[in-house]
Amino acid sequence: MQPIIPMTQPFILSPRYRLDDDSPWLEGIDPSRHYWITINGDPDIQVAIPGLTVLSLKEWKQILWRFRSLQPGDRMELRRIANTSTIQCISANCYAIATTINGAAVWHLFDQEALESLLMTAHPDWLCAPRDIELGRQLLARSWEQVAA
């Protein structure tokens, strides 16, 4: 028997993010390459999706070529020191990255242009916008609030 879940939490829809969206969804990209996304245009509901980090230009190019070659059903992991994100190719020009918001699993859907633009920020010479440094500080503050294992 399935447990009854009260409907007190907001229902989270993850729209398909595009660079030409009318509603702003990308809050910024912090120095550690986390993609800060506003959910449903609500500035009070944000998620920091762990993005791509690389050690070399060669690795960056290989990962971009691998992303461009994904076919529907294919997956690609973005490994990081503390966690891993998985890009799932849903269909032509539709990719998903899963996160958890308010205890619910959510898929963030991106078109190829939007997701590739985010992956481009892993280039070794890329620098975040000065205003996005504060996003990195917020992520660090969140980690201090968690219980150590």
N, CA, C and O atoms as a GROMACS GRO file, in nm:
protein
  596
    1MET      N    1   0.084  -0.118   0.000
    1MET     CA    2   0.000   0.000   0.000
    1MET      C    3   0.088   0.124   0.000
    1MET      O    4   0.182   0.134   0.080
    2GLN      N    5   0.059   0.216  -0.087
    2GLN     CA    6   0.136   0.340  -0.099
    2GLN      C    7   0.099   0.436   0.014
    2GLN      O    8  -0.019   0.450   0.047
    3PRO      N    9   0.200   0.502   0.074
    3PRO     CA   10   0.167   0.600   0.178
    3PRO      C   11   0.098   0.721   0.116
    3PRO      O   12   0.124   0.758   0.002
    4ILE      N   13   0.012   0.782   0.194
    4ILE     CA   14  -0.056   0.904   0.149
    4ILE      C   15   0.035   1.021   0.180
    4ILE      O   16   0.080   1.039   0.293
    5ILE      N   17   0.063   1.099   0.078
    5ILE     CA   18   0.153   1.213   0.092
    5ILE      C   19   0.067   1.340   0.096
    5ILE      O   20  -0.008   1.367   0.002
    6PRO      N   21   0.079   1.417   0.205
    6PRO     CA   22  -0.001   1.540   0.212
    6PRO      C   23   0.042   1.639   0.104
    6PRO      O   24   0.159   1.644   0.067
    7MET      N   25  -0.052   1.716   0.056
    7MET     CA   26  -0.025   1.811  -0.051
    7MET      C   27   0.010   1.950   0.005
    7MET      O   28  -0.036   2.051  -0.046
    8THR      N   29   0.093   1.952   0.110
    8THR     CA   30   0.132   2.080   0.169
    8THR      C   31   0.254   2.140   0.102
    8THR      O   32   0.274   2.261   0.110
    9GLN      N   33   0.335   2.059   0.036
    9GLN     CA   34   0.452   2.109  -0.035
    9GLN      C   35   0.411   2.153  -0.175
    9GLN      O   36   0.320   2.094  -0.234
   10PRO      N   37   0.476   2.256  -0.228
   10PRO     CA   38   0.441   2.297  -0.365
   10PRO      C   39   0.476   2.187  -0.464
   10PRO      O   40   0.576   2.117  -0.450
   11PHE      N   41   0.391   2.173  -0.565
   11PHE     CA   42   0.416   2.077  -0.671
   11PHE      C   43   0.521   2.136  -0.764
   11PHE      O   44   0.501   2.244  -0.820
   12ILE      N   45   0.629   2.066  -0.781
   12ILE     CA   46   0.741   2.117  -0.860
   12ILE      C   47   0.731   2.065  -1.003
   12ILE      O   48   0.732   1.944  -1.026
   13LEU      N   49   0.722   2.154  -1.097
   13LEU     CA   50   0.731   2.120  -1.238
   13LEU      C   51   0.867   2.166  -1.286
   13LEU      O   52   0.911   2.276  -1.252
   14SER      N   53   0.930   2.088  -1.363
   14SER     CA   54   1.058   2.130  -1.421
   14SER      C   55   1.038   2.154  -1.569
   14SER      O   56   1.030   2.059  -1.648
   15PRO      N   57   1.030   2.279  -1.606
   15PRO     CA   58   1.011   2.308  -1.748
   15PRO      C   59   1.135   2.274  -1.829
   15PRO      O   60   1.242   2.246  -1.773
   16ARG      N   61   1.120   2.278  -1.956
   16ARG     CA   62   1.233   2.256  -2.046
   16ARG      C   63   1.303   2.390  -2.063
   16ARG      O   64   1.249   2.482  -2.124
   17TYR      N   65   1.422   2.399  -2.008
   17TYR     CA   66   1.497   2.524  -2.010
   17TYR      C   67   1.560   2.546  -2.148
   17TYR      O   68   1.620   2.456  -2.206
   18ARG      N   69   1.544   2.670  -2.197
   18ARG     CA   70   1.604   2.710  -2.323
   18ARG      C   71   1.672   2.844  -2.301
   18ARG      O   72   1.633   2.920  -2.212
   19LEU      N   73   1.773   2.873  -2.380
   19LEU     CA   74   1.843   3.001  -2.365
   19LEU      C   75   1.753   3.119  -2.397
   19LEU      O   76   1.773   3.229  -2.345
   20ASP      N   77   1.652   3.098  -2.483
   20ASP     CA   78   1.565   3.208  -2.523
   20ASP      C   79   1.433   3.210  -2.444
   20ASP      O   80   1.335   3.268  -2.491
   21ASP      N   81   1.430   3.149  -2.325
   21ASP     CA   82   1.310   3.150  -2.242
   21ASP      C   83   1.272   3.292  -2.204
   21ASP      O   84   1.359   3.378  -2.184
   22ASP      N   85   1.142   3.317  -2.193
   22ASP     CA   86   1.094   3.447  -2.148
   22ASP      C   87   1.117   3.466  -1.997
   22ASP      O   88   1.152   3.575  -1.952
   23SER      N   89   1.096   3.358  -1.920
   23SER     CA   90   1.117   3.369  -1.776
   23SER      C   91   1.262   3.329  -1.743
   23SER      O   92   1.312   3.227  -1.791
   24PRO      N   93   1.328   3.410  -1.663
   24PRO     CA   94   1.467   3.378  -1.628
   24PRO      C   95   1.474   3.254  -1.540
   24PRO      O   96   1.403   3.245  -1.439
   25TRP      N   97   1.558   3.160  -1.576
   25TRP     CA   98   1.572   3.036  -1.498
   25TRP      C   99   1.713   3.019  -1.447
   25TRP      O  100   1.733   2.953  -1.345
   26LEU      N  101   1.811   3.075  -1.513
   26LEU     CA  102   1.950   3.060  -1.470
   26LEU      C  103   1.987   3.179  -1.382
   26LEU      O  104   1.998   3.292  -1.430
   27GLU      N  105   2.006   3.151  -1.254
   27GLU     CA  106   2.047   3.256  -1.160
   27GLU      C  107   2.195   3.287  -1.176
   27GLU      O  108   2.237   3.402  -1.163
   28GLY      N  109   2.274   3.184  -1.205
   28GLY     CA  110   2.417   3.205  -1.224
   28GLY      C  111   2.492   3.074  -1.218
   28GLY      O  112   2.434   2.967  -1.199
   29ILE      N  113   2.622   3.084  -1.235
   29ILE     CA  114   2.712   2.968  -1.229
   29ILE      C  115   2.824   3.008  -1.136
   29ILE      O  116   2.900   3.102  -1.164
   30ASP      N  117   2.836   2.936  -1.024
   30ASP     CA  118   2.936   2.976  -0.925
   30ASP      C  119   3.076   2.928  -0.964
   30ASP      O  120   3.091   2.854  -1.061
   31PRO      N  121   3.178   2.971  -0.891
   31PRO     CA  122   3.316   2.934  -0.928
   31PRO      C  123   3.343   2.783  -0.933
   31PRO      O  124   3.433   2.739  -1.004
   32SER      N  125   3.266   2.705  -0.859
   32SER     CA  126   3.286   2.560  -0.862
   32SER      C  127   3.199   2.492  -0.968
   32SER      O  128   3.185   2.370  -0.968
   33ARG      N  129   3.144   2.570  -1.057
   33ARG     CA  130   3.064   2.524  -1.172
   33ARG      C  131   2.934   2.457  -1.130
   33ARG      O  132   2.893   2.358  -1.191
   34HIS      N  133   2.868   2.508  -1.028
   34HIS     CA  134   2.731   2.466  -0.996
   34HIS      C  135   2.638   2.559  -1.074
   34HIS      O  136   2.657   2.680  -1.077
   35TYR      N  137   2.537   2.498  -1.137
   35TYR     CA  138   2.441   2.574  -1.215
   35TYR      C  139   2.323   2.607  -1.124
   35TYR      O  140   2.250   2.517  -1.083
   36TRP      N  141   2.304   2.734  -1.093
   36TRP     CA  142   2.198   2.778  -1.003
   36TRP      C  143   2.073   2.807  -1.085
   36TRP      O  144   2.070   2.900  -1.165
   37ILE      N  145   1.970   2.726  -1.063
   37ILE     CA  146   1.848   2.732  -1.142
   37ILE      C  147   1.731   2.772  -1.052
   37ILE      O  148   1.716   2.720  -0.942
   38THR      N  149   1.649   2.864  -1.100
   38THR     CA  150   1.526   2.902  -1.031
   38THR      C  151   1.414   2.814  -1.083
   38THR      O  152   1.391   2.807  -1.204
   39ILE      N  153   1.346   2.746  -0.993
   39ILE     CA  154   1.242   2.651  -1.031
   39ILE      C  155   1.110   2.725  -1.053
   39ILE      O  156   1.066   2.800  -0.967
   40ASN      N  157   1.049   2.702  -1.167
   40ASN     CA  158   0.920   2.760  -1.203
   40ASN      C  159   0.918   2.912  -1.191
   40ASN      O  160   0.813   2.971  -1.166
   41GLY      N  161   1.032   2.976  -1.208
   41GLY     CA  162   1.040   3.121  -1.199
   41GLY      C  163   1.027   3.175  -1.058
   41GLY      O  164   1.017   3.296  -1.039
   42ASP      N  165   1.027   3.087  -0.958
   42ASP     CA  166   1.011   3.129  -0.818
   42ASP      C  167   1.149   3.149  -0.756
   42ASP      O  168   1.221   3.051  -0.735
   43PRO      N  169   1.188   3.273  -0.725
   43PRO     CA  170   1.321   3.298  -0.670
   43PRO      C  171   1.343   3.234  -0.533
   43PRO      O  172   1.456   3.223  -0.487
   44ASP      N  173   1.234   3.194  -0.467
   44ASP     CA  174   1.247   3.128  -0.337
   44ASP      C  175   1.277   2.979  -0.349
   44ASP      O  176   1.313   2.915  -0.250
   45ILE      N  177   1.264   2.924  -0.469
   45ILE     CA  178   1.295   2.782  -0.489
   45ILE      C  179   1.408   2.773  -0.591
   45ILE      O  180   1.386   2.783  -0.712
   46GLN      N  181   1.528   2.753  -0.539
   46GLN     CA  182   1.647   2.742  -0.624
   46GLN      C  183   1.715   2.608  -0.599
   46GLN      O  184   1.702   2.551  -0.491
   47VAL      N  185   1.784   2.561  -0.697
   47VAL     CA  186   1.865   2.441  -0.684
   47VAL      C  187   2.001   2.470  -0.746
   47VAL      O  188   2.012   2.540  -0.847
   48ALA      N  189   2.104   2.415  -0.685
   48ALA     CA  190   2.240   2.425  -0.739
   48ALA      C  191   2.276   2.288  -0.796
   48ALA      O  192   2.308   2.196  -0.721
   49ILE      N  193   2.272   2.276  -0.926
   49ILE     CA  194   2.303   2.149  -0.992
   49ILE      C  195   2.453   2.140  -1.011
   49ILE      O  196   2.514   2.228  -1.073
   50PRO      N  197   2.515   2.033  -0.959
   50PRO     CA  198   2.660   2.018  -0.980
   50PRO      C  199   2.690   2.006  -1.128
   50PRO      O  200   2.635   1.920  -1.197
   51GLY      N  201   2.776   2.092  -1.176
   51GLY     CA  202   2.808   2.094  -1.317
   51GLY      C  203   2.940   2.024  -1.349
   51GLY      O  204   2.998   1.956  -1.265
   52LEU      N  205   2.983   2.042  -1.469
   52LEU     CA  206   3.104   1.979  -1.520
   52LEU      C  207   3.228   2.052  -1.472
   52LEU      O  208   3.236   2.175  -1.479
   53THR      N  209   3.325   1.977  -1.425
   53THR     CA  210   3.458   2.030  -1.396
   53THR      C  211   3.559   1.939  -1.465
   53THR      O  212   3.540   1.817  -1.471
   54VAL      N  213   3.664   1.997  -1.518
   54VAL     CA  214   3.767   1.920  -1.589
   54VAL      C  215   3.905   1.965  -1.543
   54VAL      O  216   3.921   2.071  -1.482
   55LEU      N  217   4.004   1.883  -1.574
   55LEU     CA  218   4.142   1.915  -1.538
   55LEU      C  219   4.222   1.970  -1.655
   55LEU      O  220   4.328   2.030  -1.636
   56SER      N  221   4.172   1.949  -1.777
   56SER     CA  222   4.249   1.993  -1.893
   56SER      C  223   4.157   2.029  -2.009
   56SER      O  224   4.040   1.991  -2.012
   57LEU      N  225   4.212   2.102  -2.103
   57LEU     CA  226   4.139   2.138  -2.223
   57LEU      C  227   4.104   2.012  -2.304
   57LEU      O  228   3.996   2.003  -2.362
   58LYS      N  229   4.195   1.918  -2.308
   58LYS     CA  230   4.172   1.793  -2.381
   58LYS      C  231   4.052   1.718  -2.322
   58LYS      O  232   3.967   1.669  -2.397
   59GLU      N  233   4.045   1.710  -2.189
   59GLU     CA  234   3.933   1.641  -2.125
   59GLU      C  235   3.802   1.715  -2.154
   59GLU      O  236   3.700   1.651  -2.180
   60TRP      N  237   3.805   1.848  -2.151
   60TRP     CA  238   3.687   1.928  -2.179
   60TRP      C  239   3.634   1.899  -2.320
   60TRP      O  240   3.514   1.879  -2.339
   61LYS      N  241   3.725   1.897  -2.418
   61LYS     CA  242   3.684   1.868  -2.556
   61LYS      C  243   3.624   1.729  -2.569
   61LYS      O  244   3.522   1.712  -2.636
   62GLN      N  245   3.685   1.630  -2.504
   62GLN     CA  246   3.634   1.493  -2.512
   62GLN      C  247   3.493   1.482  -2.454
   62GLN      O  248   3.407   1.414  -2.510
   63ILE      N  249   3.471   1.550  -2.342
   63ILE     CA  250   3.339   1.544  -2.280
   63ILE      C  251   3.235   1.613  -2.366
   63ILE      O  252   3.123   1.563  -2.378
   64LEU      N  253   3.269   1.727  -2.426
   64LEU     CA  254   3.173   1.794  -2.515
   64LEU      C  255   3.139   1.708  -2.636
   64LEU      O  256   3.023   1.701  -2.677
   65TRP      N  257   3.239   1.641  -2.695
   65TRP     CA  258   3.211   1.552  -2.809
   65TRP      C  259   3.124   1.436  -2.765
   65TRP      O  260   3.034   1.393  -2.838
   66ARG      N  261   3.150   1.385  -2.644
   66ARG     CA  262   3.068   1.275  -2.592
   66ARG      C  263   2.923   1.322  -2.572
   66ARG      O  264   2.830   1.250  -2.607
   67PHE      N  265   2.906   1.442  -2.516
   67PHE     CA  266   2.771   1.496  -2.497
   67PHE      C  267   2.699   1.508  -2.631
   67PHE      O  268   2.583   1.469  -2.644
   68ARG      N  269   2.767   1.562  -2.731
   68ARG     CA  270   2.706   1.583  -2.862
   68ARG      C  271   2.669   1.451  -2.931
   68ARG      O  272   2.584   1.450  -3.020
   69SER      N  273   2.732   1.343  -2.890
   69SER     CA  274   2.703   1.213  -2.953
   69SER      C  275   2.595   1.133  -2.879
   69SER      O  276   2.562   1.022  -2.921
   70LEU      N  277   2.541   1.186  -2.770
   70LEU     CA  278   2.438   1.112  -2.696
   70LEU      C  279   2.315   1.088  -2.783
   70LEU      O  280   2.271   1.176  -2.857
   71GLN      N  281   2.262   0.969  -2.771
   71GLN     CA  282   2.140   0.931  -2.842
   71GLN      C  283   2.030   0.906  -2.738
   71GLN      O  284   2.061   0.883  -2.622
   72PRO      N  285   1.903   0.911  -2.778
   72PRO     CA  286   1.795   0.885  -2.683
   72PRO      C  287   1.819   0.756  -2.604
   72PRO      O  288   1.846   0.650  -2.661
   73GLY      N  289   1.808   0.768  -2.473
   73GLY     CA  290   1.832   0.655  -2.383
   73GLY      C  291   1.973   0.651  -2.326
   73GLY      O  292   1.997   0.584  -2.226
   74ASP      N  293   2.067   0.723  -2.388
   74ASP     CA  294   2.205   0.726  -2.339
   74ASP      C  295   2.216   0.812  -2.215
   74ASP      O  296   2.139   0.906  -2.194
   75ARG      N  297   2.316   0.778  -2.132
   75ARG     CA  298   2.345   0.855  -2.011
   75ARG      C  299   2.492   0.894  -2.011
   75ARG      O  300   2.577   0.826  -2.070
   76MET      N  301   2.519   1.002  -1.944
   76MET     CA  302   2.657   1.049  -1.930
   76MET      C  303   2.672   1.105  -1.788
   76MET      O  304   2.594   1.191  -1.746
   77GLU      N  305   2.770   1.056  -1.716
   77GLU     CA  306   2.791   1.102  -1.579
   77GLU      C  307   2.891   1.216  -1.576
   77GLU      O  308   2.993   1.214  -1.645
   78LEU      N  309   2.859   1.316  -1.494
   78LEU     CA  310   2.950   1.427  -1.467
   78LEU      C  311   3.004   1.403  -1.327
   78LEU      O  312   2.939   1.437  -1.228
   79ARG      N  313   3.122   1.346  -1.318
   79ARG     CA  314   3.178   1.312  -1.187
   79ARG      C  315   3.245   1.433  -1.124
   79ARG      O  316   3.311   1.513  -1.189
   80ARG      N  317   3.224   1.442  -0.995
   80ARG     CA  318   3.287   1.546  -0.914
   80ARG      C  319   3.344   1.479  -0.790
   80ARG      O  320   3.320   1.360  -0.767
   81ILE      N  321   3.417   1.553  -0.711
   81ILE     CA  322   3.478   1.496  -0.591
   81ILE      C  323   3.371   1.444  -0.495
   81ILE      O  324   3.381   1.331  -0.447
   82ALA      N  325   3.270   1.525  -0.467
   82ALA     CA  326   3.172   1.490  -0.365
   82ALA      C  327   3.045   1.425  -0.420
   82ALA      O  328   2.972   1.361  -0.344
   83ASN      N  329   3.018   1.439  -0.548
   83ASN     CA  330   2.893   1.386  -0.600
   83ASN      C  331   2.901   1.367  -0.751
   83ASN      O  332   3.001   1.400  -0.815
   84THR      N  333   2.794   1.313  -0.806
   84THR     CA  334   2.788   1.288  -0.949
   84THR      C  335   2.652   1.333  -1.001
   84THR      O  336   2.549   1.310  -0.937
   85SER      N  337   2.652   1.397  -1.115
   85SER     CA  338   2.527   1.430  -1.186
   85SER      C  339   2.523   1.343  -1.310
   85SER      O  340   2.626   1.310  -1.369
   86THR      N  341   2.402   1.306  -1.349
   86THR     CA  342   2.386   1.226  -1.469
   86THR      C  343   2.301   1.301  -1.569
   86THR      O  344   2.192   1.348  -1.537
   87ILE      N  345   2.352   1.311  -1.690
   87ILE     CA  346   2.275   1.368  -1.800
   87ILE      C  347   2.211   1.251  -1.872
   87ILE      O  348   2.280   1.157  -1.914
   88GLN      N  349   2.080   1.256  -1.888
   88GLN     CA  350   2.005   1.152  -1.958
   88GLN      C  351   1.952   1.213  -2.086
   88GLN      O  352   1.883   1.315  -2.083
   89CYS      N  353   1.983   1.152  -2.199
   89CYS     CA  354   1.927   1.196  -2.326
   89CYS      C  355   1.786   1.136  -2.337
   89CYS      O  356   1.771   1.014  -2.351
   90ILE      N  357   1.685   1.221  -2.332
   90ILE     CA  358   1.546   1.175  -2.336
   90ILE      C  359   1.502   1.152  -2.481
   90ILE      O  360   1.445   1.048  -2.514
   91SER      N  361   1.530   1.249  -2.565
   91SER     CA  362   1.496   1.240  -2.708
   91SER      C  363   1.583   1.341  -2.780
   91SER      O  364   1.664   1.410  -2.718
   92ALA      N  365   1.567   1.349  -2.909
   92ALA     CA  366   1.645   1.448  -2.984
   92ALA      C  367   1.620   1.587  -2.926
   92ALA      O  368   1.505   1.631  -2.916
   93ASN      N  369   1.727   1.654  -2.888
   93ASN     CA  370   1.722   1.790  -2.834
   93ASN      C  371   1.650   1.801  -2.700
   93ASN      O  372   1.594   1.907  -2.669
   94CYS      N  373   1.650   1.696  -2.620
   94CYS     CA  374   1.590   1.699  -2.486
   94CYS      C  375   1.676   1.615  -2.392
   94CYS      O  376   1.690   1.494  -2.410
   95TYR      N  377   1.732   1.682  -2.291
   95TYR     CA  378   1.822   1.617  -2.195
   95TYR      C  379   1.773   1.646  -2.054
   95TYR      O  380   1.716   1.752  -2.029
   96ALA      N  381   1.794   1.552  -1.962
   96ALA     CA  382   1.748   1.569  -1.825
   96ALA      C  383   1.864   1.552  -1.727
   96ALA      O  384   1.954   1.470  -1.748
   97ILE      N  385   1.858   1.631  -1.620
   97ILE     CA  386   1.947   1.614  -1.505
   97ILE      C  387   1.855   1.605  -1.384
   97ILE      O  388   1.771   1.693  -1.364
   98ALA      N  389   1.869   1.500  -1.304
   98ALA     CA  390   1.783   1.479  -1.188
   98ALA      C  391   1.840   1.545  -1.064
   98ALA      O  392   1.961   1.544  -1.042
   99THR      N  393   1.752   1.603  -0.982
   99THR     CA  394   1.787   1.655  -0.850
   99THR      C  395   1.671   1.623  -0.756
   99THR      O  396   1.571   1.565  -0.798
  100THR      N  397   1.686   1.661  -0.631
  100THR     CA  398   1.578   1.645  -0.533
  100THR      C  399   1.541   1.782  -0.479
  100THR      O  400   1.628   1.860  -0.438
  101ILE      N  401   1.412   1.812  -0.479
  101ILE     CA  402   1.362   1.939  -0.427
  101ILE      C  403   1.247   1.907  -0.332
  101ILE      O  404   1.152   1.838  -0.369
  102ASN      N  405   1.256   1.958  -0.210
  102ASN     CA  406   1.154   1.933  -0.108
  102ASN      C  407   1.126   1.783  -0.093
  102ASN      O  408   1.011   1.743  -0.074
  103GLY      N  409   1.230   1.703  -0.102
  103GLY     CA  410   1.217   1.559  -0.084
  103GLY      C  411   1.163   1.485  -0.205
  103GLY      O  412   1.144   1.363  -0.198
  104ALA      N  413   1.138   1.553  -0.315
  104ALA     CA  414   1.084   1.488  -0.435
  104ALA      C  415   1.189   1.488  -0.546
  104ALA      O  416   1.262   1.586  -0.564
  105ALA      N  417   1.195   1.378  -0.618
  105ALA     CA  418   1.286   1.370  -0.732
  105ALA      C  419   1.229   1.454  -0.846
  105ALA      O  420   1.110   1.448  -0.878
  106VAL      N  421   1.318   1.533  -0.906
  106VAL     CA  422   1.276   1.624  -1.014
  106VAL      C  423   1.376   1.611  -1.128
  106VAL      O  424   1.497   1.606  -1.105
  107TRP      N  425   1.325   1.605  -1.250
  107TRP     CA  426   1.411   1.608  -1.367
  107TRP      C  427   1.405   1.748  -1.426
  107TRP      O  428   1.298   1.802  -1.452
  108HIS      N  429   1.522   1.807  -1.445
  108HIS     CA  430   1.533   1.937  -1.511
  108HIS      C  431   1.561   1.908  -1.658
  108HIS      O  432   1.659   1.842  -1.691
  109LEU      N  433   1.476   1.957  -1.744
  109LEU     CA  434   1.487   1.929  -1.887
  109LEU      C  435   1.550   2.048  -1.958
  109LEU      O  436   1.512   2.163  -1.936
  110PHE      N  437   1.645   2.018  -2.044
  110PHE     CA  438   1.719   2.121  -2.118
  110PHE      C  439   1.719   2.086  -2.266
  110PHE      O  440   1.718   1.968  -2.302
  111ASP      N  441   1.719   2.188  -2.350
  111ASP     CA  442   1.746   2.161  -2.491
  111ASP      C  443   1.898   2.154  -2.507
  111ASP      O  444   1.972   2.191  -2.415
  112GLN      N  445   1.946   2.108  -2.620
  112GLN     CA  446   2.089   2.088  -2.639
  112GLN      C  447   2.168   2.217  -2.626
  112GLN      O  448   2.274   2.219  -2.564
  113GLU      N  449   2.117   2.325  -2.682
  113GLU     CA  450   2.189   2.452  -2.679
  113GLU      C  451   2.208   2.501  -2.536
  113GLU      O  452   2.317   2.546  -2.500
  114ALA      N  453   2.104   2.492  -2.454
  114ALA     CA  454   2.114   2.540  -2.316
  114ALA      C  455   2.211   2.455  -2.235
  114ALA      O  456   2.295   2.509  -2.163
  115LEU      N  457   2.199   2.323  -2.245
  115LEU     CA  458   2.287   2.237  -2.165
  115LEU      C  459   2.431   2.246  -2.214
  115LEU      O  460   2.523   2.247  -2.132
  116GLU      N  461   2.452   2.252  -2.343
  116GLU     CA  462   2.588   2.265  -2.394
  116GLU      C  463   2.650   2.398  -2.348
  116GLU      O  464   2.770   2.403  -2.320
  117SER      N  465   2.570   2.503  -2.342
  117SER     CA  466   2.622   2.632  -2.292
  117SER      C  467   2.667   2.620  -2.147
  117SER      O  468   2.768   2.678  -2.109
  118LEU      N  469   2.592   2.545  -2.067
  118LEU     CA  470   2.634   2.524  -1.929
  118LEU      C  471   2.764   2.442  -1.923
  118LEU      O  472   2.854   2.475  -1.846
  119LEU      N  473   2.772   2.339  -2.003
  119LEU     CA  474   2.893   2.255  -2.005
  119LEU      C  475   3.015   2.333  -2.052
  119LEU      O  476   3.128   2.304  -2.011
  120MET      N  477   2.994   2.432  -2.137
  120MET     CA  478   3.106   2.514  -2.186
  120MET      C  479   3.177   2.587  -2.073
  120MET      O  480   3.295   2.620  -2.085
  121THR      N  481   3.107   2.612  -1.963
  121THR     CA  482   3.168   2.684  -1.851
  121THR      C  483   3.275   2.601  -1.780
  121THR      O  484   3.343   2.653  -1.692
  122ALA      N  485   3.290   2.476  -1.816
  122ALA     CA  486   3.396   2.393  -1.757
  122ALA      C  487   3.531   2.421  -1.823
  122ALA      O  488   3.633   2.371  -1.776
  123HIS      N  489   3.533   2.500  -1.928
  123HIS     CA  490   3.659   2.533  -1.995
  123HIS      C  491   3.757   2.588  -1.891
  123HIS      O  492   3.718   2.671  -1.809
  124PRO      N  493   3.882   2.544  -1.894
  124PRO     CA  494   3.979   2.587  -1.792
  124PRO      C  495   3.998   2.738  -1.782
  124PRO      O  496   4.037   2.786  -1.675
  125ASP      N  497   3.972   2.814  -1.888
  125ASP     CA  498   3.990   2.959  -1.884
  125ASP      C  499   3.864   3.036  -1.843
  125ASP      O  500   3.867   3.158  -1.831
  126TRP      N  501   3.752   2.965  -1.822
  126TRP     CA  502   3.626   3.031  -1.789
  126TRP      C  503   3.632   3.090  -1.649
  126TRP      O  504   3.686   3.029  -1.557
  127LEU      N  505   3.576   3.209  -1.633
  127LEU     CA  506   3.564   3.274  -1.502
  127LEU      C  507   3.418   3.310  -1.481
  127LEU      O  508   3.350   3.357  -1.572
  128CYS      N  509   3.370   3.289  -1.359
  128CYS     CA  510   3.230   3.323  -1.332
  128CYS      C  511   3.215   3.474  -1.321
  128CYS      O  512   3.313   3.547  -1.302
  129ALA      N  513   3.094   3.520  -1.334
  129ALA     CA  514   3.065   3.662  -1.317
  129ALA      C  515   3.090   3.700  -1.171
  129ALA      O  516   3.063   3.620  -1.081
  130PRO      N  517   3.140   3.820  -1.146
  130PRO     CA  518   3.167   3.860  -1.007
  130PRO      C  519   3.047   3.844  -0.915
  130PRO      O  520   3.064   3.809  -0.798
  131ARG      N  521   2.925   3.868  -0.964
  131ARG     CA  522   2.807   3.855  -0.880
  131ARG      C  523   2.779   3.709  -0.843
  131ARG      O  524   2.710   3.683  -0.744
  132ASP      N  525   2.830   3.614  -0.920
  132ASP     CA  526   2.804   3.472  -0.895
  132ASP      C  527   2.896   3.412  -0.789
  132ASP      O  528   2.876   3.299  -0.746
  133ILE      N  529   2.996   3.487  -0.748
  133ILE     CA  530   3.083   3.439  -0.640
  133ILE      C  531   3.000   3.420  -0.513
  133ILE      O  532   3.026   3.328  -0.435
  134GLU      N  533   2.902   3.505  -0.492
  134GLU     CA  534   2.815   3.494  -0.374
  134GLU      C  535   2.738   3.362  -0.375
  134GLU      O  536   2.711   3.305  -0.269
  135LEU      N  537   2.701   3.312  -0.494
  135LEU     CA  538   2.633   3.183  -0.503
  135LEU      C  539   2.722   3.072  -0.448
  135LEU      O  540   2.674   2.981  -0.380
  136GLY      N  541   2.851   3.078  -0.478
  136GLY     CA  542   2.945   2.980  -0.424
  136GLY      C  543   2.952   2.988  -0.272
  136GLY      O  544   2.963   2.886  -0.205
  137ARG      N  545   2.946   3.109  -0.219
  137ARG     CA  546   2.947   3.125  -0.073
  137ARG      C  547   2.821   3.064  -0.011
  137ARG      O  548   2.827   3.002   0.095
  138GLN      N  549   2.708   3.080  -0.078
  138GLN     CA  550   2.583   3.021  -0.029
  138GLN      C  551   2.593   2.869  -0.024
  138GLN      O  552   2.548   2.806   0.072
  139LEU      N  553   2.653   2.809  -0.128
  139LEU     CA  554   2.669   2.664  -0.132
  139LEU      C  555   2.759   2.618  -0.018
  139LEU      O  556   2.731   2.516   0.046
  140LEU      N  557   2.865   2.690   0.007
  140LEU     CA  558   2.955   2.657   0.117
  140LEU      C  559   2.882   2.668   0.251
  140LEU      O  560   2.898   2.582   0.337
  141ALA      N  561   2.803   2.771   0.269
  141ALA     CA  562   2.726   2.788   0.393
  141ALA      C  563   2.628   2.673   0.412
  141ALA      O  564   2.610   2.625   0.524
  142ARG      N  565   2.564   2.628   0.304
  142ARG     CA  566   2.472   2.513   0.312
  142ARG      C  567   2.545   2.388   0.359
  142ARG      O  568   2.492   2.311   0.438
  143SER      N  569   2.667   2.369   0.310
  143SER     CA  570   2.742   2.248   0.347
  143SER      C  571   2.778   2.249   0.495
  143SER      O  572   2.789   2.143   0.556
  144TRP      N  573   2.798   2.367   0.553
  144TRP     CA  574   2.828   2.375   0.696
  144TRP      C  575   2.707   2.342   0.782
  144TRP      O  576   2.722   2.301   0.897
  145GLU      N  577   2.587   2.358   0.726
  145GLU     CA  578   2.464   2.327   0.799
  145GLU      C  579   2.435   2.177   0.805
  145GLU      O  580   2.352   2.134   0.885
  146GLN      N  581   2.502   2.098   0.722
  146GLN     CA  582   2.475   1.954   0.718
  146GLN      C  583   2.558   1.880   0.822
  146GLN      O  584   2.668   1.923   0.856
  147VAL      N  585   2.504   1.771   0.870
  147VAL     CA  586   2.572   1.687   0.968
  147VAL      C  587   2.685   1.611   0.900
  147VAL      O  588   2.666   1.554   0.792
  148ALA      N  589   2.801   1.610   0.962
  148ALA     CA  590   2.915   1.535   0.905
  148ALA      C  591   2.891   1.385   0.923
  148ALA      O  592   2.833   1.342   1.023
  149ALA      N  593   2.936   1.307   0.827
  149ALA     CA  594   2.917   1.162   0.833
  149ALA      C  595   3.010   1.097   0.932
  149ALA      O  596   3.007   0.976   0.949
   0.00000   0.00000   0.00000
